[in-house]
């Protein structure tokens, strides 16, 4: 069975994994734990633990249990008080860190009770904050970094980060390494600024694939076409003598009315597939109609996106 390591965080990664779990591949999801917003930020501060929010979302996406149980785990307490706005899954993960001794073991236990076929691992056990350096000023925390990308010249962490041995081993033995869609600077790049990840990416023989975002993210990727996303990833990968070799991209037209709505209400543009500029960076394009519209919301079609990845692996094996 082919082994895939997927880096990311947030909704984009969850969507991709919900498709990959339907195919006969061994998936390891490595999750950034630098988030500091909403419930995650409160628990991180009060309990002195890594961020559990993105990891919890991924566990839900990969779960193979009944819908009632998933609704329970996703339930957010609505009444005012200590538990206000906390989803049940975050509370459980926080408790399991105490009971099992680490977020890695907490995740492993959740994978077992959620009948997950695959592995979900935190990037690190350290409680870390993302830091954006801008001259004499530093923006601390994922939320501040995301708001100020245009000023930031370098991303780092507030302390030395230790990547778990299991994550390093999974990269080394992978058949394919995938960078998921999602927030480019705050969900994907946080993996690449960990030196130990870079060392393993340098050593692994697995090709590196990027699954393109469908729309830009205000404040982070305004005006970026697909080649712009790849250029940023390569800027961090070049120091490890690697680059993006494969790109899964959308080539189908999104309803202009929906696209215009996104631009007017959210200041988001459709990510353009500028083939010549992508190819000039040495990336092979694997393209298809990989989006779906749900309640006038543009999302990756999890099945179609995962199918393109699986098809690539099967073609390579033939």
C-alpha positions in Angstrom: 0.0 0.0 0.0 1.4 3.4 -1.0 2.3 5.8 1.8 1.3 9.4 1.7 2.3 12.1 4.2 0.1 15.2 4.1 1.1 18.5 5.7 -1.5 21.2 6.6 -4.1 22.4 9.0 -7.6 23.7 9.0 -10.5 23.1 6.6 -8.5 22.6 3.5 -6.6 19.6 4.9 -9.8 18.2 6.5 -11.6 18.2 3.1 -8.6 16.5 1.3 -8.3 13.8 4.0 -12.1 13.1 3.9 -11.5 12.1 0.3 -8.2 10.2 0.7 -9.7 8.0 3.4 -11.9 6.4 0.7 -8.9 5.0 -1.2 -6.5 2.2 -0.4 -3.6 4.3 0.7 -1.7 4.6 4.0 -2.2 8.3 5.0 -0.3 10.1 7.7 -1.6 13.6 8.4 0.9 16.0 10.1 -0.9 18.9 11.7 0.5 22.4 12.6 -0.1 23.2 16.2 0.7 26.9 16.2 -3.0 28.0 16.0 -4.0 30.5 18.7 -7.6 31.5 17.8 -10.9 30.9 19.5 -11.3 27.8 21.7 -7.8 26.5 20.7 -6.1 29.7 21.9 -7.9 29.7 25.3 -7.0 26.0 26.0 -3.5 26.5 24.8 -3.0 29.4 27.2 -4.9 28.1 30.2 -3.6 24.5 30.1 -0.1 25.2 28.6 -0.6 22.6 25.8 -0.1 22.6 22.0 -3.0 23.8 19.9 -5.6 21.1 19.5 -8.1 22.7 17.2 -6.8 21.8 13.7 -5.9 18.3 14.9 -9.4 17.8 16.2 -10.9 18.9 12.8 -8.8 16.4 11.0 -9.8 13.6 13.3 -13.4 14.4 12.5 -12.7 14.4 8.8 -11.1 11.0 8.9 -13.5 9.4 11.3 -15.6 6.3 10.3 -18.3 6.4 13.0 -22.0 7.3 13.1 -23.1 10.8 12.4 -24.6 11.3 16.0 -21.1 10.7 17.5 -19.6 13.1 15.0 -22.2 15.7 15.9 -21.4 15.2 19.6 -17.7 15.8 19.0 -18.4 18.9 16.9 -20.9 20.4 19.4 -19.9 23.8 20.7 -21.2 24.9 24.1 -23.4 27.9 23.4 -24.3 29.1 26.9 -22.1 31.7 28.6 -19.6 30.4 31.1 -16.2 28.6 31.2 -17.1 26.2 28.4 -18.6 28.9 26.0 -17.6 28.2 22.4 -15.5 25.2 23.2 -16.2 22.2 20.9 -16.4 18.9 22.7 -13.5 17.4 20.7 -11.1 20.1 22.0 -12.1 19.4 25.6 -11.6 15.6 25.1 -8.2 16.1 23.4 -7.1 18.4 26.2 -8.1 15.8 28.8 -6.3 13.0 26.8 -3.1 14.9 26.8 -3.1 14.6 30.6 -4.3 11.0 30.6 -2.0 9.7 27.8 1.0 12.0 28.4 1.2 13.7 25.0 -0.8 15.0 22.1 0.6 12.3 19.9 -0.8 9.6 22.2 -4.0 11.5 22.6 -4.4 11.5 18.8 -3.5 7.9 18.5 -6.2 7.0 21.0 -8.8 9.1 19.2 -7.8 7.4 15.9 -8.7 4.1 17.6 -12.1 5.1 18.9 -13.0 6.9 15.7 -12.1 3.9 13.6 -9.6 6.0 11.5 -7.7 4.1 8.8 -4.5 6.1 8.9 -2.5 8.2 11.3 -2.9 11.8 12.6 0.2 13.3 14.2 1.0 16.8 15.6 4.1 18.4 14.1 5.5 18.9 17.6 4.6 18.4 21.2 5.9 21.8 22.0 3.5 24.7 22.8 4.7 27.1 20.1 3.7 30.4 18.6 4.2 31.5 15.0 6.3 34.7 14.8 6.4 37.1 11.8 9.5 39.3 11.8 9.1 42.7 10.2 12.2 44.9 10.7 12.2 46.0 14.3 8.7 44.6 14.9 7.5 41.1 15.5 4.0 39.8 15.1 3.4 37.0 17.5 0.7 34.3 17.1 -1.0 32.9 14.0 -3.8 35.5 14.0 -1.5 38.4 14.1 0.8 36.9 11.4 -2.2 36.2 9.1 -3.3 39.9 9.4 0.2 41.3 8.7 1.7 39.1 6.0 2.4 42.1 3.7 4.7 43.5 6.4 6.5 40.3 7.3 9.8 39.4 5.9 10.5 36.1 7.8 8.5 33.5 9.6 9.8 31.6 12.6 8.7 30.2 15.9 9.1 31.7 19.4 11.3 28.9 20.4 13.3 26.0 19.0 10.9 23.4 17.8 11.3 19.6 18.3 9.6 17.5 15.6 8.5 14.1 16.9 10.6 11.0 15.7 7.5 9.4 14.3 6.8 12.3 12.0 10.4 12.2 10.8 10.3 8.5 10.1 7.0 8.8 8.2 8.5 11.4 5.9 11.5 9.3 5.2 9.5 6.2 4.2 6.8 8.1 2.2 5.9 7.4 -1.4 4.5 10.9 -1.8 4.5 14.1 0.3 1.5 16.4 -0.1 1.1 20.0 1.0 -2.7 20.5 1.4 -4.8 23.5 0.4 -5.3 26.0 3.2 -3.8 29.1 4.6 -0.4 29.2 2.8 1.5 31.2 5.4 -0.2 30.0 8.6 -1.1 26.4 7.9 1.5 25.1 5.3 4.7 27.2 5.8 4.8 26.5 9.6 5.9 23.0 8.7 8.7 24.2 6.4 10.2 26.5 9.0 10.9 23.6 11.3 14.5 22.6 10.4 14.0 19.0 11.3 11.2 18.7 8.7 13.6 20.3 6.1 16.2 17.7 6.9 13.8 14.8 6.3 12.4 16.4 3.1 16.0 16.6 1.9 16.6 12.9 2.6 13.3 11.4 1.4 12.9 10.2 -2.2 9.2 11.0 -2.2 8.1 13.6 -4.7 6.5 16.8 -3.3 3.0 17.7 -4.4 0.9 20.8 -3.7 -2.9 20.7 -3.9 -3.9 24.2 -5.1 -6.2 26.5 -3.2 -9.3 27.4 -5.1 -9.6 31.0 -4.0 -7.1 33.6 -2.6 -7.0 34.4 1.1 -7.3 38.1 2.0 -4.2 39.4 3.7 -2.2 36.4 2.8 -2.4 35.6 -0.9 -4.1 38.6 -2.5 -3.4 38.6 -6.2 -1.7 35.2 -6.3 -2.3 32.8 -9.1 -1.2 29.2 -8.8 2.4 30.0 -9.8 2.5 32.5 -6.9 1.6 29.9 -4.4 4.3 27.6 -5.7 6.9 30.3 -5.8 6.4 30.9 -2.0 6.6 27.2 -1.2 9.7 26.8 -3.3 11.3 29.8 -1.5 11.2 27.8 1.7 12.0 24.4 0.0 15.1 25.6 -1.9 17.1 25.7 1.3 16.6 21.9 1.5 17.4 21.4 -2.2 13.8 20.5 -2.9 10.9 22.1 -4.9 7.3 21.4 -5.7 7.3 18.8 -8.4 3.6 18.1 -8.8 0.5 20.3 -8.6 -3.1 19.2 -8.4 -5.0 22.1 -9.9 -8.6 23.0 -10.8 -9.2 23.6 -14.6 -13.0 23.9 -14.5 -14.8 27.2 -14.7 -16.5 28.4 -11.5 -19.8 30.1 -12.0 -19.0 33.8 -12.6 -21.9 34.8 -10.4 -20.4 32.9 -7.4 -16.9 34.2 -8.2 -18.2 37.8 -8.3 -20.0 37.2 -4.9 -16.8 36.0 -3.4 -14.9 39.1 -4.6 -17.6 41.6 -3.4 -18.4 40.0 0.0 -15.1 38.4 1.0 -12.5 40.0 -1.3 -11.4 36.6 -2.5 -10.5 35.8 -6.1 -10.4 32.5 -8.0 -6.8 31.2 -8.1 -5.9 31.3 -11.8 -4.2 28.3 -13.4 -1.3 30.0 -15.2 0.1 26.9 -16.8 3.2 28.4 -18.4 4.5 30.0 -15.2 3.8 26.9 -13.2 5.7 24.7 -15.8 8.5 27.2 -15.8 9.1 26.4 -12.1 9.5 22.7 -13.0 6.1 21.5 -11.7 4.0 19.0 -13.5 0.3 19.9 -13.5 -2.3 17.3 -12.7 -5.6 19.0 -13.4 -9.3 18.4 -13.3 -12.6 19.8 -12.1 -11.8 19.5 -8.4 -14.3 22.0 -7.0 -18.0 21.8 -5.8 -20.5 24.4 -4.8 -22.4 23.8 -1.6 -24.8 26.5 -0.5 -23.0 29.0 -2.8 -19.7 28.1 -1.1 -16.7 27.0 -3.2 -15.1 23.9 -1.8 -12.7 21.2 -3.0 -14.6 18.1 -4.2 -12.9 15.7 -1.8 -13.5 12.6 -3.9 -12.3 14.1 -7.2 -9.2 15.7 -5.6 -8.3 12.5 -3.8 -8.9 10.5 -7.0 -6.3 12.5 -9.0 -3.7 11.9 -6.2 -4.5 8.2 -6.1 -4.4 7.9 -9.9 -1.0 9.5 -10.0 0.3 7.0 -7.5 -1.1 4.1 -9.5 0.3 5.4 -12.8 3.7 5.6 -11.2 3.4 2.0 -10.0 2.4 0.7 -13.5 
